[in-house]
Amino acid sequence: MTKTEIKNLLEEYNLRPNRRLGQSFLIEQNIVNKIIKTAEVSDKDIVIEVGAGLGNLTQELARKAKKVIAIEKDKQLILILRKNLSGFKNIDLIPGDILKLPEPKKVFLKNYRVVANIPYYLTSPLIRMFLENKNQPREMTLLVQKEVAKRITAIPRRGATPKMSLLAISVQFYAQPKIAGYVAKDCFWPKPKVDSAIIKIAGIQPRKDVDIKKFFQVVKAGFSSPRKQLINNLSAGLKKDKPEIKKALRDMGLDEKIRAEALKVEDWLKLYNLF
C-alpha cells in the first residue's frame, strides 16, 4: 500500500502508528518483492512471519507459500489483518508477542522459514530465540536496521577495523548470514531515523558438538568489557590465570593484546575447547 492508503486505512480504524512498538510500514512494493525473492519461498514452504503489520508482506507470502503463520503483537492491527487476509485460506493469524507465546507455540512445524520486517528493538532477541530453538528454521530473511545487519555479518580481516560483537558470534555460531540489499528510510512510513537492510541467515545447523551454555560463557566473558583486552576479560570472567590465557592466545597465533571484537567464531571454539 502507498503512504496515503495506509493513512486512510488507519484513520478508518481510528489508529496511528505505534512508535513504542517500532511500527514503520513499507510503502514500496519493489522492496516487498525483493524480500520475497531473497527468501526463495515456494509452494512447499511453511513460513513464519513475525510482525504482520497491515498484511502487505503476509499476502505476498501467502501467494507463494504452502502456509503462512502470521504473528502480530498489536491487538488493534489484528482487526485490520483479519479483514485484509480474509481471502486467503493458507494463513494462520496468531495474536501475541512472539517472545512471550507459550513454549509449544514456539516449537513450530519442522522445515519452516522465517520472513519478517521486524521492529529494530526486537532484532537480537528474535534471532537468538529462533536459532536457539530446538526446532530451528531452515532459513531466516529479515528486514533489520542497516548497522545491525553489518554487525551480524561482520568478519575480522587483517588491516581492517575489527567489528565482531556478541550478536555476530551468536548468529555465525549457527549459520551463515549475508546482506541481500539495502533499503532507504524513505521506503517506510512513518520514516525511521536510519536505513535498513535485508539480511538472509542461511545454512542454519544445530551445534550438537558443543556444550552451548559453556561455549557462550566463554564468549560472554570475553565481551564483558569490550574496551578491555581479551586476556583481562577472560581472566576475570573464567577465573583463569593470565599466563595461562596468554599462552593459549600465543599458541593460537593471536596477539596477547587482542580484544574480543577481533576474534572469529573459530577462535572462540578453540578457546572453549581449551578452557
Secondary structure, 3 states (H helix, E strand, C coil): CCHHHHHHHHHHCCCCCCHHHCCCEECCHHHHHHHHHHHCCCCCCEEEEECCCCCHHHHHHHHHCCEEEEEECCHHHHHHHHHHCCCCCCEEEEECCCCCCCHHHHCCCCCEEEEEECCHHHHHHHHHHHHHCCCCCCEEEEEEEHHHHHHHCCCCCCCCCCCCCHHHHHHHCCCEEEEEEEECHHHEECCCCCCEEEEEEECCCCCCCCCHHHHHHHHHHHCCCCCCCHHHHHHHHHCCCHHHHHHHHHHCCCCCCCCHHHCCHHHHHHHHHHC
